[in-house]
Amino acid sequence: MDHLTFQVEEKVGLITFTSPPANALSTGLLVELSKVLDEVEETPQIKAIVIRGEGKFFSAGADIKEFTSLQDADDYTSLAERGQQLFNRMEKFHVPIIASIHGAALGGGLELAMSCHMRIVTKDAKLGLPELTLGIIPGFAGTQRLPRYVGLPKSYEMILTGKPISGVESKEWGLVNHAVSEEELEDFTMNLVNKIVDKSGPSVQAVMDLLPYAHTSQFQAGVSEEAKRFGNVFGTEDAKEGIQAFIEKRKPNFKDH
């Protein structure tokens, strides 16, 4: 695989994103991630998955440059729907998925982390949804998952300002399970995972089936609407300007249309 590695250590599947510096969520990476999930489904001895990033970041977001190759609102809506379907699959997966986050989980990177069942971060990691700074919006269910963890007021603040929060803040707000030092991250993650894989497989799978019932019936409607709006917003002049400004590393000049 070109964008990630997958290895099995005893009962744990370890997925490592290997597209530094940003570990951007390109189409290629998402396709490979889906293939790994297929493999896990065919490997009964795997009782938990850990996802981590190589280099400076867990994942600094979607592959923005890839967006420039798309043509119209339907293309963007389809892109959002594909990512949403994969993350929905992760959230409903039969074994727990733990995100082990260092450096940053931004945009699509945070959306992926929020689809995992648990999140462990370094204290100085940056977590956020900065899409509005590019004149676009989250498209992989970020508008629907973030309020579950931090509530509506903080979600409005994080998404509308685009300002990330630290690992310590993300723990205080309930976005992650634990915030630890950079040196502790790997050992802490594996200690937690090992406590899970020591449990009986049928009992773990029963819990994995039952907890999603706590989601409201409106979640999927919100996710579908997000994909449509994602496509619509990408058709605006501001979106084109925002993406071009990001690529050129300058401040965008939005015209509000």
N, C-alpha and C positions, 0 to 999 in steps of 0.2 A: 504494500500500500504506500501511496505517495504522501499522504497527509497525516497519518497516525500510525501508531504501533499498537498491537494487541498481544498480550501474553497472559498466561494463566499461572498463578502461583497458588498451589493447593486448591482451595475452593473459591478463590477470588480472581475475577477477570480485571486486568489492568489495562485501561485505554489511555494512551498518551498522545496528545496532539503534537505533531512534529512539523509545524509550518511556521517557524519563527521568522521575523520577530513577533508578529502579532497573533499567530495561530488563528488567522481569520477564518470564519465559517464560510468557506467557499462551497460551491455546489459539490465539488469533488470530495471535500472533507465530510459533508453530510451524507453523501452516497456511501462512503467507506464506513461511516459510523453505523448506518443502517445495516450494512453487510455484517458488521461485527455483532450487532444485536441478533441477526439471523443465526450466527454461529453460536452465540450464547444459548439461544433457544434450543439448539441441538446438542448442548453439552450439559447434561443434568447435574454434574458435580459442581458446576459454578453456582454459588449461592449468594454472591454479591458482586457488584461492579464498582470500580473506582475510576473516575475520569479526572485527568490532570493535564497540565500543559508543560511543554518543554521550553526552556529559555526564560525570558523575562516575564511572560504573561500566561495566565490560564487561557484567556481568549479576549482580545481587544475588540471583538465585534465581527460583524459580517464583512464580506469582501466587497467593499464599496466600489472598487474599480470594476468588478464584475457587473455591477448594476448598470454601468454605462453601455453594456452590450445589449440590453433589453430595449424593446421597441415601444410598447404601449402599456396602457393600464392593465390589460388582460395578462400580459407577461409578468408584470409586477404582482398582480393578484395571485397568479399561479405559483410564483416564487414563494410568496408568503404562505400559501396553502401547503406547499410541500414541506416547508420548515415546520409549520404548525403540526402537520400530520406526524412527522418524526418525533417532535417533542411530546405530543400526546401519547405516542407509542411508548416513549420513555417513561412518562408519568404513570402509565398503566402497566408497566413491565412487571413480570412475575417475580423478579428478584430486586432487592433495593439497589439503587444507583446513588453513589455518593460523589459529589463534586469536591475535589481537593484544590482550593483556589489560592494562587499566589499572584502577586503583581497587579493584575486587573482582570475583571470580568465586566466588560462593557457591551452595551447594545445586545447583539445576538449572543455574545458570550454569557451575559447575565441571563438572557432568556433561556439559553440552554441550561444554565446552572439552576434556574428556578424550576425547570422540568424534572430535575433530579429530586430524589426523595429526601436527601440531606445535603447540607453544605458546610464545609469547614474552610475557614479563610485565615490568611495571615492578618495580623492586626493592622498593618499598613497597606493592605490591598485596597484597590479602588473599585467600587461596584456602582454601576449606574446605567441609565438609558439616555445617552446623549443625542439621540436621533434628531430632535428638534433643532439642534445647533446646525444641522445640515439641511434644514427645511423639509425633513421627512418625518415619519413616525415609526414607532416600533411595529414590526410585522410578524414576529414569531410568538405572538400571544403575550408579549410583555405588558400590554395595557390591562390584561385580564389576570395575570398571575401576580404581578407586583402588589395590587391592593390586598390580596389574600394574606400577604406576609406583613406588610407595613401599614395597612389601612389606607383609606382614601386621602386624607389630608397630606400625608407624607408622599403618597404616590403622585398627587398633583404637583407637589413641590419638586420631586426628583425628575419627573418627566418634562414638566413645563420649563424648568430651569436648565435641565440637562446636566446639572452638577452632580458628580458622583459622591458617594459617602465612603467612609473608611471601613475597614474590616471591623474595627471596634464599634463604630456606629451601627453597622449592619447587624451585629449581634444584639445591640441594645434595642433595635427596632424589630427584631424577630425575623429578619431576612435570612439569617444563617443560624446554625446550631451552636457553633463554637468559633471563637477568634483566638488564634494562638500565634506564637512567634514563628518566624520563618524557619528557624532551626527545628522547631517542634512539629511542623506541619505533617511531614511524612509519617513519623512514628505515631503521632496522635491519630491520624486518619486510619492507619492500619490497626491500631489497638481497638478503635471503635468498630471497624469492620470485622475484626476477629471475634468480637463479642457477639456479633450478629450471626456469623457463619457457624458458630458453635451451637446455635439453636437448631431445633428439629425443622427439616425442610418443609413438611406439610404445615406446620404451625406458622412459619414465616410466610408461606404462600397464601395462607388464609388471611393473614393480616394485610398482605399486599392487595388482596382482592377486596377486603372490607373497607379500608380507610378511604378509598376514592368515593364511596357513597356520600361522604361528607361534603362533596362539592355541590354547589347549587346547580339547578337545571338550566340556569341562564348562562353558565360558563361557555358552553359550545356556541350559543347564539352570539355571545360577545366576541368569541374568537373568529367566527365567520364574518362578522361585521368589520373586525379589525383588518382582515385580509382585503376586503373590498375598499376600505378607506386607504389602506396602504397603496393599493393600485391607483386610486384617484389622486392621492397627494403626489405621487410620483409623476403625474401628468402636469403639475404646475411648473411655472417658470422658476419659482423660488426653489423647488427641488433640484432643478437642473443647475441653478446657480450655486446652491449649497454643496452639491456633490462636486462640482468643478472647483469650488473654493477649497474643499477638503483635499482634493487631489493636488491643487496648486499651493496648499499650505498657507492660505490667506483667509482673512475674515470675509464671510459672505455679505453681499449687498442685497438684502431681501427687499422686494417691492410689494409684498403682501398679495401676490396673485400668481 
